[in-house]
Amino acid sequence: MERKTIRKGAKAGHSFWGCSAYPTCRGIRPI
């Protein structure tokens, strides 16, 4: 997993752990 930042929407600027093989893997974890 890699750390990613939300770019659009109400939570823009927030970070989360997202699967580096997206869209094959769709797992996410909040930070």
Backbone as ProteinMPNN parsed JSONL, in Angstrom:
{"seq_chain_A": "MERKTIRKGAKAGHSFWGCSAYPTCRGIRPI", "coords_chain_A": {"N_chain_A": [[0.847, -1.185, 0.0], [0.313, 2.31, -0.513], [0.765, 5.719, 0.491], [-1.736, 8.031, -0.181], [-3.309, 11.049, -1.404], [-6.422, 12.638, -1.119], [-7.926, 14.3, -3.774], [-10.243, 15.583, -4.673], [-13.579, 16.688, -3.738], [-15.371, 16.616, -0.545], [-13.484, 15.81, 1.328], [-11.028, 16.609, 0.381], [-7.523, 16.9, 0.319], [-7.038, 15.324, 2.529], [-5.333, 12.368, 3.689], [-4.777, 8.869, 2.876], [-4.26, 5.293, 3.076], [-3.737, 3.559, 0.186], [-4.151, 0.885, -2.165], [-1.395, -0.01, -4.154], [-1.685, -1.308, -6.535], [-3.992, -0.498, -7.796], [-6.495, -0.458, -10.363], [-6.83, -3.158, -9.811], [-6.502, -4.089, -7.206], [-8.492, -2.993, -4.598], [-8.28, -2.125, -1.982], [-8.411, 0.058, 0.843], [-7.262, 2.129, 3.553], [-7.967, 4.245, 6.239], [-6.011, 6.999, 7.494]], "CA_chain_A": [[0.0, 0.0, 0.0], [1.048, 3.559, -0.533], [0.004, 6.849, 1.016], [-2.294, 8.861, -1.243], [-4.052, 12.209, -0.933], [-7.684, 12.875, -1.817], [-7.798, 15.546, -4.531], [-11.539, 16.22, -4.936], [-14.66, 16.383, -2.807], [-15.418, 17.2, 0.792], [-12.294, 15.426, 2.093], [-9.836, 16.962, -0.39], [-6.381, 17.233, 1.159], [-6.839, 14.263, 3.511], [-4.532, 11.249, 3.208], [-5.223, 7.518, 3.19], [-3.434, 4.236, 2.507], [-4.424, 2.935, -0.937], [-3.419, -0.198, -2.807], [-0.577, 0.47, -5.265], [-2.069, -2.031, -7.751], [-5.337, -0.066, -8.19], [-7.78, -0.893, -9.849], [-6.877, -4.592, -9.532], [-6.702, -4.167, -5.761], [-9.251, -1.811, -4.199], [-8.229, -1.938, -0.538], [-7.99, 1.348, 1.382], [-7.264, 2.247, 5.009], [-7.809, 5.643, 6.657], [-4.825, 7.287, 8.312]], "C_chain_A": [[0.885, 1.239, 0.0], [0.147, 4.683, -0.036], [-0.442, 7.729, -0.146], [-3.089, 9.995, -0.621], [-5.305, 12.387, -1.78], [-7.603, 14.245, -2.481], [-9.109, 16.293, -4.73], [-12.531, 15.882, -3.832], [-14.491, 17.023, -1.442], [-14.164, 16.906, 1.61], [-11.003, 15.7, 1.332], [-8.722, 17.405, 0.554], [-6.091, 16.199, 2.226], [-6.055, 13.116, 2.875], [-5.138, 9.916, 3.621], [-4.221, 6.539, 2.607], [-4.237, 3.558, 1.411], [-3.536, 1.89, -1.579], [-2.655, 0.339, -4.019], [-0.921, -0.211, -6.579], [-3.484, -1.665, -8.196], [-5.43, -0.016, -9.705], [-7.883, -2.394, -9.587], [-7.165, -4.833, -8.057], [-7.396, -2.878, -5.325], [-9.238, -1.565, -2.692], [-7.762, -0.546, -0.16], [-8.07, 1.31, 2.9], [-7.119, 3.722, 5.356], [-6.551, 5.812, 7.503], [-5.29, 7.975, 9.578]], "O_chain_A": [[2.033, 1.216, 0.446], [-1.077, 4.603, -0.133], [0.366, 8.123, -0.987], [-3.493, 9.921, 0.539], [-5.255, 12.298, -3.006], [-7.256, 15.234, -1.837], [-9.101, 17.507, -4.933], [-12.35, 14.918, -3.088], [-13.604, 17.845, -1.215], [-13.818, 17.682, 2.5], [-9.981, 15.076, 1.617], [-8.952, 18.189, 1.474], [-4.994, 16.192, 2.785], [-6.111, 12.92, 1.661], [-5.906, 9.835, 4.58], [-3.423, 6.903, 1.743], [-5.316, 3.03, 1.68], [-2.31, 1.996, -1.541], [-3.224, 1.072, -4.827], [-0.498, 0.253, -7.638], [-4.119, -2.445, -8.905], [-4.473, 0.454, -10.32], [-8.943, -2.86, -9.172], [-7.981, -5.686, -7.707], [-6.931, -1.786, -5.652], [-10.107, -0.86, -2.18], [-6.828, -0.017, -0.762], [-8.854, 0.55, 3.468], [-6.235, 4.391, 4.821], [-6.092, 4.869, 8.147], [-4.471, 8.32, 10.43]]}, "name": "protein", "num_of_chains": 1, "seq": "MERKTIRKGAKAGHSFWGCSAYPTCRGIRPI"}
